[in-house]
């Protein structure tokens, strides 16, 4: 009886969380512009979506920002995790604590802080400031993804490789990197997902003429719910879900290998 109650409660929670998303997906194929009135199945909103230059431009900026932010944050985050791993135990805790602060700070605080910094330094708001902002909030997540992989490595494995004649570069790429690769990949996927999904920080750090998909959806929604928003939201939800499935699959695969 208790197990049945727990399963029922869990099912109701999932229904509460995902029912609005399923409704949005269903009505993205609705022939009518009016939500709540089903007029037949259609794909015209998806066709019109990819004919909208405003949305396509936002998609272009979203991909550019996400790719650059993911590449830079993954590189910097991996090297930072390596540096923290090689520190003494007393020094690791303060650095990890500082790394966790951007993760715990609300996005609106992070966005206002970065906006103030860019204004103070005289930087012109635009694509560059958005990319810098995305790199800033993605790096801590990459570090958090890579650090557990370093923690599972045998102690002094890097020094052992050097003692056996390997150069530092060779020891890193042939000994350390294959071991931490699942964490690096997971960190990169998380950074890419967060960059695509971000609205608040992008809203405060963007400039005229630069808008990602999240800002575009918000701007379109203020004028009323357009069915193209449903189609766009469905595509974004499907893309993010696919990335999350890949992340979970790689995480489970890495655990099994251990």
C-alpha positions in Angstrom: 0.0 0.0 0.0 2.8 2.4 0.9 4.7 1.6 -2.3 1.5 2.2 -4.3 1.0 5.6 -2.6 4.7 6.6 -3.4 4.3 5.6 -7.0 1.0 7.5 -7.3 2.6 10.6 -5.7 5.6 10.4 -8.0 3.3 10.0 -11.0 1.3 13.1 -10.0 4.4 15.1 -9.6 5.6 14.1 -13.1 2.2 14.9 -14.5 2.2 18.3 -12.9 5.7 19.1 -14.3 5.3 17.8 -17.8 1.7 18.2 -18.6 2.2 21.9 -19.7 5.1 20.9 -21.9 3.0 18.1 -23.6 0.1 20.6 -24.1 2.6 23.0 -25.8 3.9 20.3 -28.0 0.5 19.1 -29.0 -0.7 22.6 -29.9 2.4 23.3 -32.0 0.8 21.0 -34.5 -2.6 22.7 -34.2 -4.0 24.3 -37.4 -5.7 27.0 -35.4 -4.0 30.1 -33.8 -6.2 29.8 -30.8 -5.0 27.8 -27.9 -7.6 25.4 -26.6 -9.3 25.0 -30.0 -8.1 22.0 -32.0 -8.7 22.5 -35.8 -6.6 19.7 -37.2 -3.0 18.5 -37.6 -0.6 20.7 -39.5 3.1 21.4 -39.8 2.7 25.0 -41.2 3.9 26.6 -38.0 7.2 24.8 -38.3 7.5 25.8 -41.9 6.7 29.4 -41.1 9.2 29.2 -38.2 12.1 28.5 -40.5 10.9 31.2 -42.9 11.1 33.9 -40.2 14.3 35.8 -40.6 14.1 37.3 -37.1 14.0 33.8 -35.5 16.7 32.4 -37.8 19.0 35.3 -36.9 18.3 34.5 -33.2 19.1 30.8 -33.8 22.3 31.8 -35.5 23.4 34.0 -32.5 22.3 31.2 -30.1 24.5 28.6 -31.8 27.5 30.9 -32.2 27.3 31.9 -28.5 26.8 28.3 -27.3 29.6 26.8 -29.4 32.2 29.5 -28.5 31.2 29.5 -24.8 31.3 25.7 -24.6 34.7 25.5 -26.3 36.3 28.1 -24.1 34.7 27.1 -20.8 35.5 23.5 -21.4 39.2 24.3 -22.0 39.5 26.7 -19.1 37.4 24.5 -16.8 39.4 21.4 -17.5 42.7 23.2 -16.9 41.3 24.7 -13.7 40.2 21.3 -12.5 43.7 20.0 -13.1 45.2 22.8 -11.2 42.9 22.3 -8.2 43.5 18.6 -8.3 47.3 19.2 -8.0 46.9 21.6 -5.0 47.3 20.6 -1.4 44.2 19.5 0.5 44.1 22.8 2.5 44.1 24.9 -0.6 41.5 22.8 -2.5 38.5 23.7 -0.3 38.7 27.5 -0.7 39.0 27.2 -4.4 36.1 24.8 -4.7 34.1 27.0 -2.4 34.8 30.0 -4.7 33.9 27.9 -7.7 30.5 27.0 -6.2 29.5 30.6 -5.6 28.5 31.4 -9.2 26.5 28.2 -9.3 24.5 29.2 -6.2 24.1 32.9 -7.0 20.7 33.7 -8.7 20.9 34.4 -12.4 19.5 37.9 -12.0 22.3 38.8 -9.6 24.9 37.3 -12.0 23.4 39.2 -14.9 23.3 42.6 -13.2 26.8 42.1 -11.8 28.2 41.3 -15.3 26.3 44.2 -16.9 27.7 46.6 -14.3 31.2 45.2 -14.9 30.9 45.7 -18.7 29.6 49.3 -18.2 32.4 50.1 -15.8 35.1 48.8 -18.2 33.5 50.7 -21.1 32.7 47.6 -23.2 30.1 48.0 -25.8 27.1 45.6 -25.2 26.8 43.1 -27.9 27.9 39.6 -29.0 31.2 39.8 -27.3 29.7 40.6 -23.9 27.2 37.9 -24.1 29.9 35.3 -25.0 32.0 36.5 -22.1 29.0 36.2 -19.7 28.2 32.7 -20.9 31.8 31.6 -20.5 31.8 33.0 -17.0 28.8 31.0 -15.7 29.7 27.8 -17.7 33.2 27.4 -16.3 32.1 26.4 -12.8 29.8 23.7 -14.1 32.7 22.2 -16.2 34.9 22.2 -13.2 32.2 20.4 -11.1 31.9 17.8 -13.9 35.6 17.2 -14.3 36.8 17.2 -10.6 35.1 13.9 -9.7 37.1 12.2 -12.5 40.3 13.5 -11.1 39.3 12.3 -7.6 39.0 8.7 -8.9 42.5 8.7 -10.4 45.2 6.8 -8.5 47.5 9.0 -6.5 50.7 10.2 -8.2 49.7 8.7 -11.6 51.0 11.8 -13.4 54.3 11.6 -11.5 54.6 7.9 -12.3 54.2 8.6 -16.0 57.0 11.2 -15.8 59.2 8.8 -13.9 58.7 6.3 -16.7 60.1 8.8 -19.2 57.0 10.5 -20.5 57.0 14.2 -21.1 54.4 16.4 -19.2 52.4 16.9 -22.5 52.5 13.2 -23.3 51.6 12.2 -19.8 48.6 14.5 -19.8 47.2 13.5 -23.2 47.9 9.7 -23.0 47.5 9.1 -19.2 45.3 11.7 -17.6 43.1 12.9 -20.4 41.6 9.5 -21.4 40.6 9.0 -17.7 38.9 12.4 -17.4 37.3 12.4 -20.9 33.8 11.4 -19.7 33.8 14.3 -17.3 35.1 16.7 -19.9 32.4 15.6 -22.3 29.6 15.8 -19.7 30.9 19.3 -18.7 30.9 20.4 -22.4 27.3 19.2 -22.9 26.1 20.8 -19.7 27.7 24.1 -20.7 26.2 23.9 -24.2 22.7 23.2 -22.7 23.0 26.0 -20.2 24.1 28.5 -22.9 21.2 27.6 -25.2 18.7 27.8 -22.3 19.9 31.0 -20.7 17.7 34.1 -20.7 18.3 36.2 -17.6 22.1 36.7 -18.0 21.8 37.1 -21.8 19.0 39.7 -21.3 21.3 41.9 -19.1 24.5 41.6 -21.1 23.2 41.8 -24.7 23.1 44.8 -27.0 21.1 46.1 -29.9 20.9 43.7 -32.8 22.0 40.7 -30.8 19.3 38.3 -29.5 19.3 34.6 -28.7 16.3 32.3 -28.9 15.3 32.8 -25.2 15.1 36.6 -25.6 13.4 36.2 -28.9 10.7 34.0 -27.4 10.2 36.4 -24.6 9.8 39.3 -27.0 7.3 37.4 -29.2 5.3 36.3 -26.2 4.7 39.9 -25.0 2.7 40.5 -28.2 0.6 37.3 -27.7 1.1 33.6 -28.0 2.0 32.9 -31.6 1.9 29.3 -32.6 5.4 29.7 -34.0 6.5 30.1 -30.4 5.0 26.7 -29.6 6.9 25.2 -32.5 10.2 26.9 -31.5 9.7 25.9 -27.8 9.1 22.3 -28.9 12.3 22.2 -31.0 14.3 23.7 -28.1 12.7 21.2 -25.6 13.5 18.3 -27.9 17.1 19.4 -28.4 17.8 19.9 -24.7 16.2 16.6 -23.8 18.4 14.9 -26.4 21.5 16.5 -24.8 20.4 15.4 -21.3 19.9 11.9 -22.5 23.4 11.9 -24.0 24.8 13.2 -20.7 23.0 10.6 -18.6 24.0 7.8 -21.0 27.7 8.8 -20.8 27.5 9.2 -17.1 26.1 5.7 -16.6 28.6 4.3 -19.1 31.4 5.9 -17.2 30.2 4.5 -13.9 29.9 1.0 -15.4 33.5 1.2 -16.6 34.7 2.0 -13.1 
